[in-house]
Amino acid sequence: MSITVHPFDQAVKLDLQADGAWRGHTDPAYGNMVGPFGGITSAVLLNAILKDPARIGDPISLTVNFAGPIEDGPFSIEATAVRTNRSTQHWSVNLYQHNGELATSASAVFAIRRETWESTELAFPVRTPALELKRADTSKAPEWTRRYDLRPHKGLMIDGQLQESEPNAETEFWVQDDPPRPLDFLSLTSICDSFVPRIFVRRQGRFPAGTITLTTHFHADAEMLSSQGSKHVLGLARASKFGMGYHDQSAEIWSDQQQLLATSHQLVYFKA
Amino acid sequence: MSITVHPFDQAVKLDLQADGAWRGHTDPAYGNMVGPFGGITSAVLLNAILKDPARIGDPISLTVNFAGPIEDGPFSIEATAVRTNRSTQHWSVNLYQHNGELATSASAVFAIRRETWESTELAFPVRTPALELKRADTSKAPEWTRRYDLRPHKGLMIDGQLQESEPNAETEFWVQDDPPRPLDFLSLTSICDSFVPRIFVRRQGRFPAGTITLTTHFHADAEMLSSQGSKHVLGLARASKFGMGYHDQSAEIWSDQQQLLATSHQLVYFKA
């Protein structure tokens, strides 16, 4: 008898060390052009908080700063609750490699949610259902793209074959873990970064590019994520400004039940 | 002969201590309902980096986590360059009060800018020029609002007199330091937070609310800010989701020359 571990859970796996730090290892299944996919790095940093017995509530915000390259191999993560209030908790999380060199740093806010007035100010972007669209061929793209079932409406730009006459910086797709996995805060974090750099889409080509800072705002609680199960979620990404070496990217992730699950905002280094 | 210090410069003033930390003091001129205005706190945290001789480049990103209340009085700030690369530098900044209790923590990314392809993906929102609009009466609003010349198009909601039949969560205004002060990274940081909480605007009333985390992305370099001088900049703010105790806010700050200077994204605690 064998128990199969989902590749996502394998990639975010952490073991507690005697000194209180967590030990993890990059996973080739989520490899990018160089080093690991930023989404999986964000998820493993969040996991260090989720696994901490001192943690209260659910994540509402996570900012990850990609301070230096992460090399394939082991890493250690230190997560510290820097302040705990009655219903909120602030965390500092650092990922180290080799002789304690900082590769990635993050901060997070957790909160115990409570019922309040609710409103979604954005209209749900009604699109063709995921299963009526064709899955993208990512066979020539980095390994991590094959951990997702991506069904694009527009602007995926992973295979160099997209040729639009007036390209903008927008991508719209349905996305699902492959194999399917029930949505949780870890996979939602990773999915928020599952868009190619906006410069690829806007300029219709590949350029040197990499995320330097990524902030995710969670609008869902655990119950809302649970009700989504393992179905595709809808992802939209756009940019507001390219210039002087960096561009931004804002993304929305929607459930198929028209709930806004998360928004994220990042800055990306690029050469073009 | 007396040299007049601008109130903004007085509020972000820092003195280096023997132990390498910075000493500052809250300023009643930028007081909020309780404690200081979040924009001035963000600016003083950034100032600790700008004043550091080890700093390279200009800010491209700043995330401020409001971990606990800041009381009126002195505070100390510790700014640490956690990683310095060839053209980027990552910072961790903490603000303490009393016996070393953490009140605010921040991270920032600085970069040496270089010329690349440029594009602004958002259309400049053409609006009536600032000087053709009436200045808002903020006499009943918190003290910090009187440090700004605010000329609203819509959704200011600071005096309880706004009554729109179908309110949305959007605010549009021209904003300028009062007295006028040449724009720099410090004042731009503060201006990014110069919008009232979106819940006030969306629900047309005052509610308990406060920013818990605020990320600013800078799209301007020092030269672009300098060319703006002390003229009004255009600010737009909106929300995407209210619910379960928190709402988000995204803002754009534009120069009067149609340049996107900064975008910012925050989460706000609210009761309604």
Interface residues (C-beta under 8 A of the other chain):
Chain A: I60 S61 T63 N65 A67 G68 V82 R83 N85 S87 T88 H90 S92 N94 L102 S105 S107 V109 A111 R113 R114 E115 T116 W117 E118 S119 T120 E121 L122 N168 A169 R202 R203 I212 T213 T215 H217 H219 D221 R238 A239 S240 K241 F242 G243 M244 G245 Y246 D248 S250 E252 L260 T263 H265 L267 Y269 F270 K271 A272
Chain B: I60 S61 T63 N65 A67 G68 V82 R83 N85 S87 T88 H90 S92 N94 L102 S105 S107 V109 A111 R113 R114 E115 T116 W117 E118 S119 T120 E121 L122 N168 A169 R202 R203 I212 T213 T215 H217 H219 D221 R238 A239 S240 K241 F242 G243 M244 G245 Y246 D248 S250 E252 L260 T263 H265 L267 Y269 F270 K271 A272
